[in-house]
Amino acid sequence: MDKVQLEEGSQFALQFEKRGGLLPVVVQESSTGQILIVASANQEAVEKTLKTRKATFWSTSRNQIWTKGETSGNSLLLDEILTDCDQDALIYKVTIENGGACHTFNQAQESRKSCFYRKLDLQEGELVFLER
């Protein structure tokens, strides 16, 4: 596929080979726009996501396919997929089903909604919790 077709065409032609078989996936809550997770997906994970409508990834720590919620029950239901101009990065727009998206827990022992629950205090150089 040439560059014009890739960038301006309507064919969904993800470029897995450019990044060693894995694409970065930003997971965003559809209703709020909040970023929940940044993960990786190989071709199998994307195909399973499309088939099941549940966000599925390639776990780089476990070296296996991982569908969010299989063990925790905190699924991410697919609403939409966006791809960038080069078709080598994705955004999954999702609806959270049960709990949150993160595998960590807040002080109330509830799943955190997002993996991005801390920010860097630029003055102090320390992390500050956004939620407790």
C-alpha positions in Angstrom: 0.0 0.0 0.0 1.4 3.4 -0.9 1.6 6.4 1.4 -1.3 8.2 -0.1 -3.6 5.2 0.2 -2.4 4.6 3.7 -2.9 8.1 4.8 -6.0 9.1 2.8 -7.7 5.9 1.9 -10.5 4.1 3.7 -8.8 0.7 4.0 -8.0 -0.4 7.6 -4.4 -1.5 7.1 -2.6 -1.5 10.4 1.2 -1.4 10.0 2.3 -4.0 12.6 5.6 -4.7 10.9 6.8 -1.1 11.6 6.9 -1.6 15.3 8.0 -5.3 15.6 4.4 -6.6 15.6 3.0 -4.4 18.3 1.1 -1.2 18.1 0.6 1.3 21.0 -3.0 1.6 22.1 -4.3 4.5 24.1 -7.6 3.6 25.8 -9.9 6.4 26.4 -13.3 6.5 28.2 -15.9 7.5 25.6 -18.1 9.5 27.9 -15.4 11.6 29.6 -12.4 11.6 27.3 -10.3 10.4 30.3 -7.2 8.4 29.3 -7.4 5.0 31.1 -4.6 2.9 29.9 -1.7 2.8 27.4 -1.1 -0.7 26.2 0.1 -2.7 23.2 -1.8 -4.8 20.7 -0.6 -7.3 18.1 -2.7 -8.4 15.1 -4.4 -11.2 17.1 -5.4 -8.8 19.9 -6.9 -6.3 17.5 -8.8 -9.0 15.7 -10.2 -10.4 19.0 -11.1 -6.8 20.1 -13.1 -6.4 16.8 -14.8 -9.8 17.2 -15.7 -9.6 20.9 -16.0 -5.8 21.3 -14.0 -6.1 24.5 -10.6 -4.3 24.6 -7.9 -7.0 24.1 -4.1 -6.4 24.2 -0.8 -8.1 24.0 0.6 -8.3 27.6 4.3 -7.5 27.3 4.9 -8.6 30.9 3.3 -12.0 30.4 3.9 -12.4 26.6 0.3 -13.4 25.9 -3.1 -12.1 24.7 -5.0 -10.4 27.5 -8.6 -9.2 27.4 -9.2 -6.6 30.1 -11.7 -8.0 32.6 -11.1 -11.8 32.1 -10.0 -12.2 35.7 -11.1 -8.9 37.4 -14.5 -8.6 35.8 -13.6 -4.9 35.0 -14.2 -5.1 31.2 -13.7 -2.3 28.7 -16.4 -2.4 26.1 -15.3 -1.1 22.7 -17.3 1.8 21.3 -14.9 3.0 18.6 -11.4 2.5 17.2 -9.3 5.4 15.8 -6.1 5.0 14.0 -3.4 7.6 13.3 -2.3 8.8 9.9 0.4 6.1 9.5 -2.0 3.4 10.8 0.6 2.4 13.4 -1.1 3.6 16.6 -4.6 3.2 17.9 -7.1 4.7 20.3 -9.8 2.4 21.7 -12.7 4.5 22.9 -14.5 2.4 25.5 -17.1 2.1 28.2 -16.0 0.7 31.5 -18.1 -2.3 32.7 -17.8 -2.7 36.5 -15.1 -1.0 38.6 -12.2 0.6 36.9 -9.6 0.1 34.3 -6.5 -0.1 36.5 -5.2 -3.2 38.2 -4.3 -1.1 41.3 -6.7 -0.1 44.1 -7.3 3.2 45.9 -7.4 3.6 49.7 -11.0 2.4 49.7 -9.8 -0.9 48.0 -11.7 -0.1 44.8 -10.2 -0.5 41.4 -8.8 2.7 40.2 -10.7 4.1 37.2 -7.5 5.0 35.3 -3.9 3.9 35.4 -3.0 7.6 35.4 -3.8 8.4 39.0 -0.8 10.5 39.8 0.8 13.6 38.4 4.2 15.1 38.6 4.4 18.2 40.7 6.7 20.3 38.5 7.9 22.5 41.3 8.7 19.7 43.8 9.6 16.9 41.4 7.3 14.5 43.3 4.2 12.5 42.4 0.9 13.7 43.7 -2.2 11.4 43.8 -5.2 12.7 41.8 -7.5 10.4 43.8 -7.3 8.6 47.1 
